[in-house]
Amino acid sequence: MKLLKVVKTKAKIRFQDCDPFNHLNNASYINYMINAREDQIEKYYDLDIFKLAKTKGISWVVGTNQIAYLKPALLMEEVCIDSQLIRFSENQLHVEIRMWNHNKTELKAVMWSTFVHFNLLKQKRWNHSPELIELFQNIVSPVSENSFEQRILHFKPQKV
């Protein structure tokens, strides 16, 4: 079975995550996007990071996040969150996560996250296993832009 390179899930913007203007709070975008990625890798790649932490003592920790807020996500709005692995190394994953309106015609936010593979028992950075490297080789979907800023310009409408 061929694995999808871009995976997606839906979410509904909830009251407790919004500001007084009924917009999703800036910090909450990160929660929605990371939660979606966790759900996606379990659903599409059968990769349960919490089970790995319990059984093997390994997982990933967030190293960095870069996020651009392009359009507000509104209270009770259904959004589509898609993501893809854009590159990886022996002990890091670089993922792009995008939040769209429900039919993917309006991009609301883009985030680049770096996840560091980590051995919880030894409390240090850890190299990916050959099995994980093989999975990553099958699902990686690079983007042509070299920087986050260039990538955001790719998504913004060009003015003439």
Contact map, one row per residue, 1 for C-alpha under 8 A:
1110000000000000000000000000000000000000000000000000000000000000000000000000000000000000000000000000000000000000000000000000000000000000000000000000000000000000
1111000000000000000000000000000000000000000000000000000000000000000000000000000000000000000000000000000000000000000000000000000000000000000000000000000000000000
1111100000000000000000000000000000000000000110000000000000000000000000000000000000000000000000000000000000000000000000000000000000000000011000000000000000000000
0111111000000000000000000000000000000000000100000000000000000000000000000000000000000000000000000000000000000000000000000000000000000000001000000000000000000000
0011111000000000000000000000000000000000000000000000000000000000000000000000000000011000000000000000000000000000000000000000000000000000011110000000000000000000
0001111100000000000000000000000000000000000000000000000000000000000000000000000001111000000000000000000000000000000000000000000000000000000010000000000000000000
0001111110000000000000000000000000000001000100000000000000000000000000000000000001110000000000000000000000000000000000000000000000000000000000000000000000000000
0000011111000000000000000000000000010001000000000000000000000000000000000000000111100000000000000000000000000000000000000000000000000000000000000000000000000000
0000001111100000000000000000000000010011000000000000000000000000000000000000000111000000000000000000000000000000000000000000000000000000000000000000000000000000
0000000111110000000000000000000000000000000000000000000000000000000000000000011110000000000000000000010000000000000000000000000000000000000000000000000000000000
0000000011111000000000000000000100000000000000000000000000000000000000000000011110000000000000000000000000000000000000000000000000000000000000000000000000000000
0000000001111100000000000000000000000000000000000000000000000000000000000001111000000000000000000000000000000000000000000000000000000000000000000000000000000000
0000000000111110110000010000000000000000000000000000000000000000000000001111111000000000000000000000000000000000000000000000000000000000000000000000000000000000
0000000000011111110000000000000000000000000000000000000000000000000000000011000000000000000000000000000000000000000000000000000000000000000000000000000000000000
0000000000001111110001000000000000000000000000000000000000000000000000000011000000000000000000000000000000000000000000000000000000000000000000000000000000000000
0000000000000111110000000000000000000000000000000000000000000000000000000000000000000000000000000000000000000000000000000000000000000000000000000000000000000000
0000000000001111111000011001000000000000000000000000000000000000000000000000000000000000000000000000000000000000000000000000000000000000000000000000000000000000
0000000000001111111111111001000000000000000000000000000000000000000000000110000000000000000000000000000000000000000000000000000000000000000000000000000000000000
0000000000000000111111111000000000000000000000000000000000000000000000000000000000000000000000000000000000000000000000000000000000000000000000000000000000000000
0000000000000000011111100000000000000000000000000000000000000000000000000000000000000000000000000000000000000000000000000000000000000000000000000000000000000000
0000000000000000011111100000000000000000000000000000000000000000000000000000000000000000000000000000000000000000000000000000000000000000000000000000000000000000
0000000000000010011111110000000000000000000000000000000000000000000000000110000000000000000000000000000000000000000000000000000000000000000000000000000000000000
0000000000000000011111111000000000000000000000000000000000000000000000011110000000000000000000000000000000000000000000000000000000000000000000000000000000000000
0000000000001000111001111101100000000000000000000000000000000000000000011110000000000000000000000000000000000000000000000000000000000000000000000000000000000000
0000000000000000111000111111100000000000000000000000000000000000000000000000000000000000000000000000000000000000000000000000000000000000000000000000000000000000
0000000000000000000000011111110000000000000000000000000000000000000010000000000000000000000000000000000000000000000000000000000000000000000000000000000000000000
0000000000000000000000001111111000000000000000000000000000000000000000000000000000000000000000000000000000000000000000000000000000000000000000000000000000000000
0000000000000000110000011111111100000000000000000000000000000000000000000000000000000000000000000000000000000000000000000000000000000000000000000000000000000000
0000000000000000000000011111111110000000000000000000000000000000000000000000000000000000000000000000000000001000000000000000000000000000000000000000000000000000
0000000000000000000000000111111111000000000000000000000000000000000000000000000000000000000000000000000000000000000000000000000000000000000000000000000000000000
0000000000000000000000000011111111100000000000000000000000000000000000000000000000000000000000000000000000000000000000000000000000000000000000000000000000000000
0000000000100000000000000001111111110000000000000000000000000000000000000000000000000000000000000000000000000000000000000000000000000000000000000000000000000000
0000000000000000000000000000111111111000000000000000000000000000000000000000000010000000000000001110000000000000000000000000000000000000000000000000000000000000
0000000000000000000000000000011111111100000000000000000000000000000000000000000000000000000000000000000000000000000000000000000000000000000000000000000000000000
0000000000000000000000000000001111111110000000000000000000000000000000000000000000000000000000000000000000000000000000000000000000000000000000000000000000000000
0000000110000000000000000000000111111111000000000000000000000000000000000000000011000000000000000000000000000000000000000000000000000000000000000000000000000000
0000000000000000000000000000000011111111100000000000000000000000000000000000000001100000000000001000000000000000000000000000000000000000000000000000000000000000
0000000000000000000000000000000001111111110000011000000000000000000000000000000000000000000000000000000000000000000000000000000000000000000000000000000000000000
0000000010000000000000000000000000111111111000000000000000000000000000000000000000000000000000000000000000000000000000000000000000000000000000000000000000000000
0000001110000000000000000000000000011111111110000000000000000000000000000000000000000000000000000000000000000000000000000000000000000000000000000000000000000000
0000000000000000000000000000000000001111111111110000000000000000000000000000000000000000000000000000000000000000000000000000000000000000000000000000000000000000
0000000000000000000000000000000000000111111111111000000000000000000000000000000000000000000000000000000000000000000000000000000000000000000000000000000000000000
0000000000000000000000000000000000000011111111100000000000000000000000000000000000000000000000000000000000000000000000000000000000000000000000000000000000000000
0011001000000000000000000000000000000001111111000000000000000000000000000000000000000000000000000000000000000000000000000000000000000000000000000000000000000000
0010000000000000000000000000000000000001111111100000000000000000000000000000000000000000000000000000000000000000000000000000000000000000000000000000000000000000
0000000000000000000000000000000000000000111111110000000000000000000000000000000000000000000000000000000000000000000000000000000000000000000000000000000000000000
0000000000000000000000000000000000000000111011111000000000000000000000000000000000000000000000000000000000000000000000000000000000000000000000000000000000000000
0000000000000000000000000000000000000100110001111111000000000000000000000000000000000000000000000000000000000000000000000000000000000000000000000000000000000000
0000000000000000000000000000000000000100010000111111100000110000000000000000000000000000000000000000000000000000000000000000000000000000000000000000000000000000
0000000000000000000000000000000000000000000000011111110000100000000000000000000000000000000000000000000000000000000000000000000000000000000000000000000000000000
0000000000000000000000000000000000000000000000011111111000000000000000000000000000000000000000000000000000000000000000000000000000000000000000000000000000000000
0000000000000000000000000000000000000000000000011111111111100000000000000000000000000000000000000000000000000000000000000000000000000000000000000000000000000000
0000000000000000000000000000000000000000000000001111111111100000000000000000000000000000000000000000000000000000000000010000000000000000000000000000000000000000
0000000000000000000000000000000000000000000000000111111111000000000000000000000000000000000000000000000000000000000000000000000000000000000000000000000000000000
0000000000000000000000000000000000000000000000000011111110000000000000000000000000000000000000000000000000000000000000000000000000000000000000000000000000000000
0000000000000000000000000000000000000000000000000001111111000000000000000000000000000000000000000000000000000000000000000000000000000000000000000000000000000000
0000000000000000000000000000000000000000000000000001111111100000000000000000000000000000000000000000000000000000000000111000000000000000000000000000000000000000
0000000000000000000000000000000000000000000000000001110111110000000000000000000000000000000000000000000000000000000011111000010000000000000000000000000000000000
0000000000000000000000000000000000000000000000001101100011111000000000000000000000000000000000000000000000000000000011110000000000000000000000000000000000000000
0000000000000000000000000000000000000000000000001000000001111100000000000000000000000000000000000000000000000000001111000000000000000000000000000000000000000000
0000000000000000000000000000000000000000000000000000000000111110000000000000000000000000000000000000000000000000001111000000000000000000000000000000000000000000
0000000000000000000000000000000000000000000000000000000000011111100000000000000000000000000000000000000000000000111100000000000000000000000000000000000000000000
0000000000000000000000000000000000000000000000000000000000001111100000000000000000000000000000000000000000000000111100000000000000000000000000000000000000000000
0000000000000000000000000000000000000000000000000000000000000111110000000000000000000000000000000000000000000001111000000000000000000000000000000000000000000000
0000000000000000000000000000000000000000000000000000000000000111111000000000000000000000000000000000000000000011110000000000000000000000000000000000000000000000
0000000000000000000000000000000000000000000000000000000000000001111100000000000000000000000000000000000000000011100000000000000000000000000000000001000000000000
0000000000000000000000000000000000000000000000000000000000000000111110000000000000000000000000000000000000001111000000000000000000000000000000000000000000000000
0000000000000000000000000000000000000000000000000000000000000000011111000000000000000000000000000000000000001110000000000000000000000000000000000000000100000000
0000000000000000000000000100000000000000000000000000000000000000001111110000000000000000000000000000000000011100000000000000000000000000000000000000000000000000
0000000000000000000000000000000000000000000000000000000000000000000111110000000000000000000000000000000000111100000000000000000000000000000000000000000000000000
0000000000000000000000000000000000000000000000000000000000000000000011111000000000000000000000000000000001111000000000000000000000000000000000000000000000000000
0000000000000000000000110000000000000000000000000000000000000000000011111100000000000000000000000000000000010000000000000000000000000000000000000000000000000000
0000000000001000000000110000000000000000000000000000000000000000000000111110101000000000000000000000100000010000000000000000000000000000000000000000000000000000
0000000000001000010001110000000000000000000000000000000000000000000000011111100000000000000000000000000000000000000000000000000000000000000000000000000000000000
0000000000001110010001110000000000000000000000000000000000000000000000001111100000000000000000000000000000000000000000000000000000000000000000000000000000000000
0000000000011110000000000000000000000000000000000000000000000000000000000111110000000000000000000000000000000000000000000000000000000000000000000000000000000000
0000000000011000000000000000000000000000000000000000000000000000000000001111111000000000000000000000110000000000000000000000000000000000000000000000000000000000
0000000001111000000000000000000000000000000000000000000000000000000000000001111100000000000000000000110000000000000000000000000000000000000000000000000000000000
0000000001111000000000000000000000000000000000000000000000000000000000001000111110000000000000000011110000000000000000000000000000000000000000000000000000000000
0000000111100000000000000000000000000000000000000000000000000000000000000000011111000000000000000011111100000000000000000000000000000000000000000000000000000000
0000000111100000000000000000000010010000000000000000000000000000000000000000001111100000000000001111000000000000000000000000000000000000000000000000000000000000
0000011110000000000000000000000000011000000000000000000000000000000000000000000111110000000000001110000000000000000000000000000000000000000000000000000000000000
0000011100000000000000000000000000001000000000000000000000000000000000000000000011111000000000111100000000000000000000000000000000000000000000000000000000000000
0000111000000000000000000000000000000000000000000000000000000000000000000000000001111100000000111000000000000000000000000000000000000000001110000000000000000000
0000110000000000000000000000000000000000000000000000000000000000000000000000000000111111000011110000000000000000000000000000000000000001001111000000000000000000
0000000000000000000000000000000000000000000000000000000000000000000000000000000000011111000001110000000000000000000000000000000000000000000111100000000000000000
0000000000000000000000000000000000000000000000000000000000000000000000000000000000001111100011100000000000000000000000000000000000000000000111000000000000000000
0000000000000000000000000000000000000000000000000000000000000000000000000000000000001111111111000000000000000000000000000000000000000001000100000000000000000000
0000000000000000000000000000000000000000000000000000000000000000000000000000000000000011111110000000000000000000000000000000000000000000000000000000000000000000
0000000000000000000000000000000000000000000000000000000000000000000000000000000000000001111100000000000000000000000000000000001100001000000000000000000000000000
0000000000000000000000000000000000000000000000000000000000000000000000000000000000000001111110000000000000000000000110000000111100000000000000000000000000000000
0000000000000000000000000000000000000000000000000000000000000000000000000000000000000001111111000000000000000000011110000000000000000000000000000000000000000000
0000000000000000000000000000000000000000000000000000000000000000000000000000000000001011101111100000000000000000011110000000000000000000000000000000000000000000
0000000000000000000000000000000000000000000000000000000000000000000000000000000000001111000111110000000000000001111000000000000000000000000000000000000000000000
0000000000000000000000000000000000000000000000000000000000000000000000000000000000111110000011111000000000000001111000000000000000000000000000000000000000000000
0000000000000000000000000000000000000000000000000000000000000000000000000000000000111100000001111100000000000111100000000000000000000000000000000000000000000000
0000000000000000000000000000000010001000000000000000000000000000000000000000000011110000000000111110000000000111100000000000000000000000000000000000000000000000
0000000000000000000000000000000010000000000000000000000000000000000000000000000011100000000000011111000000111110000000000000000000000000000000000000000000000000
0000000000000000000000000000000010000000000000000000000000000000000000000000001111000000000000001111100000111100000000000000000000000000000000000000000000000000
0000000000000000000000000000000000000000000000000000000000000000000000000000001110000000000000000111111111111000000000000000000000000000000000000000000000000000
0000000000000000000000000000000000000000000000000000000000000000000000001000111100000000000000000011111111110000000000000000000000000000000000000000000000000000
0000000001000000000000000000000000000000000000000000000000000000000000000000111100000000000000000001111110000000000000000000000000000000000000000000000000000000
0000000000000000000000000000000000000000000000000000000000000000000000000000000100000000000000000001111111000000000000000000000000000000000000000000000000000000
0000000000000000000000000000000000000000000000000000000000000000000000000000000100000000000000000001111111100000000000000000000000000000000000000000000000000000
0000000000000000000000000000000000000000000000000000000000000000000000000000000000000000000000000001111111100000000000000000000000000000000000000000000000000000
0000000000000000000000000000000000000000000000000000000000000000000000100000000000000000000000000001101111110000000000000000000000000000000000000000000000000000
0000000000000000000000000000000000000000000000000000000000000000000001100000000000000000000000000111100111111100000000000000000000000000000000000000000000100000
0000000000000000000000000000000000000000000000000000000000000000000011111000000000000000000000000111100001111100000000000000000000000000000000000000000000000000
0000000000000000000000000000100000000000000000000000000000000000001111100000000000000000000000000111000000111110000000000000000000000000000000000000000000000000
0000000000000000000000000000000000000000000000000000000000000000001111000000000000000000000000011110000000111111000000000000000000000000000000000000000100000000
0000000000000000000000000000000000000000000000000000000000000000111100000000000000000000000000011100000000001111100000000000000000000000000000000000000000000000
0000000000000000000000000000000000000000000000000000000000000001111000000000000000000000000001111000000000000111110000000000000000000000000000000001000000000000
0000000000000000000000000000000000000000000000000000000000000111110000000000000000000000000001111000000000000011111000000000000000000000000000000000000000000000
0000000000000000000000000000000000000000000000000000000000000111100000000000000000000000000111100000000000000001111100000000000000000000000000000000000000000000
0000000000000000000000000000000000000000000000000000000000011111000000000000000000000000000111100000000000000000111110000000000000000000000000000000000000000000
0000000000000000000000000000000000000000000000000000000000011110000000000000000000000000001110000000000000000000011111000000100000000000000000000000000000000000
0000000000000000000000000000000000000000000000000000000001111000000000000000000000000000001110000000000000000000001111100000111100000000000000000000000000000000
0000000000000000000000000000000000000000000000000000000001111000000000000000000000000000000000000000000000000000000111110011111000000000000000000000000000000000
0000000000000000000000000000000000000000000000000000000011100000000000000000000000000000000000000000000000000000000011111111110000000000000000000000000000000000
0000000000000000000000000000000000000000000000000000100011100000000000000000000000000000000000000000000000000000000001111111000000000000000000000000000000000000
0000000000000000000000000000000000000000000000000000000011000000000000000000000000000000000000000000000000000000000000111110000000000000000000000000000000000000
0000000000000000000000000000000000000000000000000000000000000000000000000000000000000000000000000000000000000000000000111111000000000000000000000000000000000000
0000000000000000000000000000000000000000000000000000000000000000000000000000000000000000000000000000000000000000000001111111100000000000000000000000000000000000
0000000000000000000000000000000000000000000000000000000000000000000000000000000000000000000000000000000000000000000001110111110000000000000000000000000000000000
0000000000000000000000000000000000000000000000000000000000000000000000000000000000000000001000000000000000000000000111100011111000000000000000000000000000000000
0000000000000000000000000000000000000000000000000000000001000000000000000000000000000000001000000000000000000000000011100001111100000000000000000000000000000000
0000000000000000000000000000000000000000000000000000000000000000000000000000000000000000011000000000000000000000000011000000111110000000000000000000000000000000
0000000000000000000000000000000000000000000000000000000000000000000000000000000000000000011000000000000000000000000010000000011111011000000000000000000000000000
0000000000000000000000000000000000000000000000000000000000000000000000000000000000000000000000000000000000000000000000000000001111111000000000000000000000000000
0000000000000000000000000000000000000000000000000000000000000000000000000000000000000000000000000000000000000000000000000000000111111100000000000000000000000000
0000000000000000000000000000000000000000000000000000000000000000000000000000000000000000000000000000000000000000000000000000000011111110000000000000000000000000
0000000000000000000000000000000000000000000000000000000000000000000000000000000000000000000000000000000000000000000000000000000111111111000000000000000000000000
0000000000000000000000000000000000000000000000000000000000000000000000000000000000000000010000000000000000000000000000000000000111111111100000000000000000000000
0000000000000000000000000000000000000000000000000000000000000000000000000000000000000000000000000000000000000000000000000000000001111111110000000000000000000000
0000000000000000000000000000000000000000000000000000000000000000000000000000000000000000000000000000000000000000000000000000000000111111111000000000000000000000
0000000000000000000000000000000000000000000000000000000000000000000000000000000000001001000000000000000000000000000000000000000000011111111100000000000000000000
0000000000000000000000000000000000000000000000000000000000000000000000000000000000000000000000000000000000000000000000000000000000001111111100000000000000000000
0010100000000000000000000000000000000000000000000000000000000000000000000000000000000000000000000000000000000000000000000000000000000111111100000000000000000000
0011100000000000000000000000000000000000000000000000000000000000000000000000000000011000000000000000000000000000000000000000000000000011111110000000000000000000
0000100000000000000000000000000000000000000000000000000000000000000000000000000000011111000000000000000000000000000000000000000000000001111111000000000000000000
0000110000000000000000000000000000000000000000000000000000000000000000000000000000011110000000000000000000000000000000000000000000000000001111100000000000000000
0000000000000000000000000000000000000000000000000000000000000000000000000000000000001110000000000000000000000000000000000000000000000000000111110000000000000000
0000000000000000000000000000000000000000000000000000000000000000000000000000000000000100000000000000000000000000000000000000000000000000000011111100000000000000
0000000000000000000000000000000000000000000000000000000000000000000000000000000000000000000000000000000000000000000000000000000000000000000001111100000000000000
0000000000000000000000000000000000000000000000000000000000000000000000000000000000000000000000000000000000000000000000000000000000000000000000111111011000000000
0000000000000000000000000000000000000000000000000000000000000000000000000000000000000000000000000000000000000000000000000000000000000000000000111111011000000000
0000000000000000000000000000000000000000000000000000000000000000000000000000000000000000000000000000000000000000000000000000000000000000000000001111111000000000
0000000000000000000000000000000000000000000000000000000000000000010000000000000000000000000000000000000000000001000000000000000000000000000000001111111100000000
0000000000000000000000000000000000000000000000000000000000000000000000000000000000000000000000000000000000000000000000000000000000000000000000000011111110000000
0000000000000000000000000000000000000000000000000000000000000000000000000000000000000000000000000000000000000000000000000000000000000000000000001111111111000000
0000000000000000000000000000000000000000000000000000000000000000000000000000000000000000000000000000000000000000000000000000000000000000000000001111111111100000
0000000000000000000000000000000000000000000000000000000000000000000100000000000000000000000000000000000000000100000000000000000000000000000000000001111111110000
0000000000000000000000000000000000000000000000000000000000000000000000000000000000000000000000000000000000000000000000000000000000000000000000000000111111111000
0000000000000000000000000000000000000000000000000000000000000000000000000000000000000000000000000000000000000000000000000000000000000000000000000000011111111000
0000000000000000000000000000000000000000000000000000000000000000000000000000000000000000000000000000000000100000000000000000000000000000000000000000001111111000
0000000000000000000000000000000000000000000000000000000000000000000000000000000000000000000000000000000000000000000000000000000000000000000000000000000111111100
0000000000000000000000000000000000000000000000000000000000000000000000000000000000000000000000000000000000000000000000000000000000000000000000000000000011111110
0000000000000000000000000000000000000000000000000000000000000000000000000000000000000000000000000000000000000000000000000000000000000000000000000000000000011111
0000000000000000000000000000000000000000000000000000000000000000000000000000000000000000000000000000000000000000000000000000000000000000000000000000000000001111
0000000000000000000000000000000000000000000000000000000000000000000000000000000000000000000000000000000000000000000000000000000000000000000000000000000000000111
